[in-house]
Amino acid sequence: MSRNRKTNGKRTGTDRRSSRIHRRVKEMAAQGLVEDQIALRLGTDKNQLRRRYIDSIKAGRDAKAAEKAAAEAAELSRSERARLAAIKQSFNSHWYSKETGNLIFGCTHSVEEALEWCEQTHGGCRWITTGLKNDQ
């Protein structure tokens, strides 16, 4: 047997402020704040924060980790920067001529070809790892 309840047409048990707080918690976690700091800013206890907003905290941490991984993937490693610098320098030296190409890097005629040659023949020219400062 079903009960007929009169409602005002609104969903019961929802609070508009709650979704805003979830969003704020997620944003703060994505900024790298720890649970203690988030709880302080919201004026609540850390255990209450975990109980109510653990999904938002995890989502914020995941967003931060994904952002960090994307930034690391876009950045060249020290050895890759050294290899690229060495290849560029070799094209501006006596080792390169238009007729014969770059004698150090398989007689290639461009930086792109030299990088490809390194990957195919020597596993990425691992021998080029020194002579580069951190700001280069």
Order of alpha helices (4+ residues) and beta strands (2+ residues): alpha-alpha-alpha-alpha-beta-beta-alpha
